[in-house]
Amino acid sequence: MSLFGAKEKEEIEKLSNKIKELEKTIEKSMMKETRLLDVIKEKEEKIEKISKSPHDRQFEKITIAFDNVKNENRKLVEENNKLKEELGELKETINSLRSELEGAKVSKDVVEARYKVLIKDLYSARRHDEFKKVCEELNVVYADDLKGFDFEKLIEEGHSKTKMTNARNEYLSYKEGHLSAALKEYMEKGHKVSKVFFRYRSFVNSLAELKIEYMFQLEGFDFDTLDKEHFTPTQIEKLKEKLHQYDILRKI
């Protein structure tokens, strides 16, 4: 599972800024277009007044200027239309991204998983004791090992239909990303060090002073920094081994 949302939010912000810039450009262009239309109207009126003298040089100059203004206005209209088209496409894109982002948020909790979920983690409630015993007998250790698992066969073999159905529903809920707060925290951070090293109170206290609360924070931890007055070499080796075994069993 991976963290979702950061890239999409960044893309939406970039698109939003571009839309604002385009809207400002269109507004300026439309103001210029309005001014040109006023010039066109003014020149049309002037041409109308002197058009009765076709050989008048002034008329010729005004006509040429008028044609230039019309050409400039035509180009501006074309530019505005392109800008409006681009703006429309950007708005469609950003709306699509927002819909996708919101849909993903609603669909499930997505976590950045660092640790594997064991059967005993997913089925911690006592009502699942029968199913946990079955998994133990079948040597099924991890929740992800239940992919393709035949729950119906267990019912046919005489296990409680209600309990096996509940176990299957628990697994399906897990696969769909519907996680309890405790399970989500574990998958992202591991257990609290106080739970794993509950027999080593001095070590837990030392970690607390270093603001280390969860197992993932022990990645790369230098045990040689521990106070030699409080921890013997033998104790330090035991701590290292316990962390090593924890990572082997649980770390992704």
C-alpha positions in Angstrom: 0.0 0.0 0.0 1.3 3.5 -0.8 0.5 7.0 0.4 -2.0 8.6 -2.0 -2.8 12.3 -2.6 0.4 14.3 -2.4 1.2 14.2 -6.2 -2.4 14.8 -7.1 -2.7 17.8 -4.8 0.5 19.3 -6.2 -0.8 18.8 -9.8 -4.2 20.4 -8.9 -2.4 23.4 -7.4 -0.3 23.9 -10.5 -3.3 23.6 -12.7 -5.2 26.1 -10.5 -2.4 28.6 -10.8 -2.3 28.2 -14.6 -6.1 28.7 -14.8 -5.8 31.9 -12.9 -3.1 33.2 -15.2 -5.2 32.2 -18.3 -8.2 34.0 -16.9 -6.2 37.2 -16.3 -4.8 36.9 -19.9 -8.3 36.4 -21.3 -9.6 39.4 -19.3 -6.8 41.7 -20.7 -7.4 40.4 -24.2 -11.1 41.0 -24.0 -10.5 44.6 -22.7 -8.2 45.1 -25.7 -10.8 43.6 -28.0 -13.4 46.0 -26.6 -11.1 49.0 -27.3 -10.5 47.8 -30.9 -14.2 47.4 -31.5 -14.7 51.0 -30.3 -11.9 52.1 -32.8 -13.6 50.1 -35.6 -16.9 51.8 -34.8 -15.3 55.2 -34.8 -13.5 54.6 -38.1 -16.6 53.2 -39.7 -18.5 56.4 -38.9 -15.7 58.5 -40.2 -15.4 56.5 -43.4 -19.1 56.8 -43.9 -18.9 60.5 -43.7 -16.2 60.9 -46.4 -17.0 57.9 -48.6 -18.7 60.2 -51.0 -15.2 61.3 -52.1 -13.5 58.0 -53.2 -10.4 59.8 -54.5 -9.7 61.7 -51.3 -6.3 60.7 -49.9 -7.6 61.1 -46.4 -10.3 58.5 -47.2 -7.6 56.1 -48.5 -5.5 56.5 -45.4 -8.4 55.9 -43.1 -9.5 52.9 -45.1 -6.0 51.3 -44.8 -5.9 52.1 -41.1 -9.3 50.7 -40.7 -8.3 47.4 -42.4 -5.3 47.1 -40.1 -7.5 47.6 -37.1 -9.9 44.9 -38.4 -7.0 42.5 -39.0 -5.7 43.1 -35.5 -9.1 42.6 -34.1 -9.6 39.3 -36.0 -6.2 38.0 -34.7 -7.2 39.0 -31.2 -10.5 37.2 -31.5 -8.7 34.0 -32.7 -6.2 34.3 -29.8 -9.1 34.7 -27.3 -10.8 31.6 -28.7 -7.7 29.5 -28.4 -7.2 30.8 -24.8 -10.8 30.0 -23.9 -10.4 26.5 -25.4 -7.3 25.9 -23.4 -8.9 27.2 -20.3 -11.9 24.8 -20.8 -9.5 21.8 -21.2 -7.6 22.8 -18.0 -10.8 23.1 -16.0 -11.9 19.7 -17.2 -8.6 18.2 -16.2 -8.6 19.8 -12.8 -12.2 18.7 -12.1 -11.3 15.1 -13.2 -8.3 15.1 -10.8 -10.4 16.4 -8.0 -13.0 13.8 -8.6 -10.4 11.0 -8.7 -8.8 12.3 -5.5 -12.1 12.6 -3.6 -13.2 9.2 -4.8 -10.0 7.6 -3.6 -10.4 9.3 -0.2 -13.9 7.9 0.2 -13.1 4.5 -1.1 -10.7 3.4 1.6 -7.9 4.3 4.0 -4.6 4.0 2.3 -1.5 3.7 4.4 2.2 3.6 3.7 2.8 0.1 5.1 6.1 -0.7 6.6 5.0 -3.8 8.5 3.2 -7.1 7.6 -0.1 -7.9 9.2 0.0 -11.2 11.0 -3.1 -13.4 11.4 -3.0 -12.7 15.1 -3.0 -8.9 14.4 -6.0 -9.0 12.1 -7.9 -11.5 14.2 -7.1 -10.2 17.6 -10.7 -10.4 18.9 -11.5 -13.5 21.0 -14.4 -14.4 18.6 -11.8 -15.4 16.1 -10.0 -17.8 18.3 -11.3 -20.8 16.4 -10.1 -19.4 13.1 -6.7 -18.5 14.5 -6.3 -22.1 15.7 -7.1 -23.3 12.2 -4.5 -20.9 10.7 -1.9 -22.1 13.2 -2.6 -25.7 12.2 -2.3 -24.9 8.5 0.8 -22.8 9.2 -0.8 -19.6 7.8 1.1 -16.7 9.4 0.2 -13.6 7.5 -3.1 -12.0 6.6 -2.0 -11.7 3.0 -1.5 -15.5 2.9 -5.4 -15.8 3.0 -5.6 -14.8 -0.7 -7.6 -17.5 -2.3 -8.2 -19.2 1.0 -11.2 -21.6 1.0 -13.4 -20.5 3.9 -16.3 -22.7 2.6 -14.2 -25.8 2.9 -13.7 -25.1 6.6 -17.5 -24.9 7.1 -17.9 -28.2 5.2 -15.3 -29.8 7.5 -17.5 -28.9 10.5 -16.3 -25.5 11.7 -18.8 -22.9 12.8 -20.4 -21.3 9.8 -20.9 -18.1 11.6 -17.3 -17.9 12.8 -15.8 -18.8 9.4 -18.1 -16.3 7.7 -17.1 -13.6 10.1 -13.4 -14.5 9.5 -13.9 -14.2 5.7 -15.6 -10.9 6.1 -12.8 -9.6 8.3 -10.3 -10.5 5.6 -12.3 -9.0 2.8 -12.7 -5.8 4.8 -8.9 -5.7 5.3 -8.2 -6.2 1.6 -10.6 -3.4 0.8 -8.5 -1.1 3.0 -11.1 -0.7 5.8 -8.6 -0.6 8.7 -9.0 0.1 12.4 -7.0 3.0 13.8 -4.8 0.6 15.7 -4.1 -1.6 12.8 -3.4 1.4 10.5 -1.0 2.8 13.1 0.8 -0.5 13.4 1.2 -1.0 9.6 2.7 2.5 9.3 4.9 2.6 12.4 5.1 -0.8 13.9 4.3 -1.5 17.6 5.2 0.9 20.3 8.7 0.1 21.7 7.2 -0.2 25.1 5.1 -3.2 24.0 8.0 -5.0 22.3 10.6 -4.3 24.9 8.4 -4.4 28.0 10.9 -6.5 29.8 13.6 -3.9 29.3 12.3 -0.8 31.1 15.7 0.9 31.1 15.9 0.6 27.4 12.4 2.0 26.9 13.2 4.9 29.1 16.4 5.7 27.2 14.4 5.6 23.9 11.8 7.9 25.4 14.5 10.5 26.1 15.5 10.3 22.4 11.8 10.8 21.4 11.6 7.2 20.0 8.2 5.8 20.5 7.6 3.3 17.6 9.6 0.5 16.2 10.1 2.1 12.8 12.2 4.8 14.6 14.7 2.1 15.5 15.8 1.6 11.9 19.5 2.2 11.8 19.6 2.7 15.6 23.2 2.7 17.0 23.1 0.5 20.1 26.7 1.5 20.9 25.4 4.9 21.9 23.7 3.3 25.0 25.1 4.2 28.3 27.6 1.5 29.1 27.0 2.1 32.8 23.4 0.9 32.5 23.7 -1.7 29.7 26.1 -4.5 29.6 27.4 -5.9 26.3 25.3 -9.0 26.9 22.1 -6.9 27.4 22.9 -4.9 24.2 23.3 -8.0 22.2 19.9 -9.3 23.5 18.3 -6.0 22.5 19.8 -6.2 19.0 18.6 -9.7 18.6 15.1 -8.9 19.7 14.9 -6.1 17.2 16.3 -8.3 14.5 13.8 -11.0 15.1 10.9 -8.5 15.1 12.0 -7.1 11.7 12.4 -10.6 10.2 8.9 -11.5 11.3 7.1 -8.2 10.6 9.0 -5.8 8.4 8.1 -5.5 4.7 
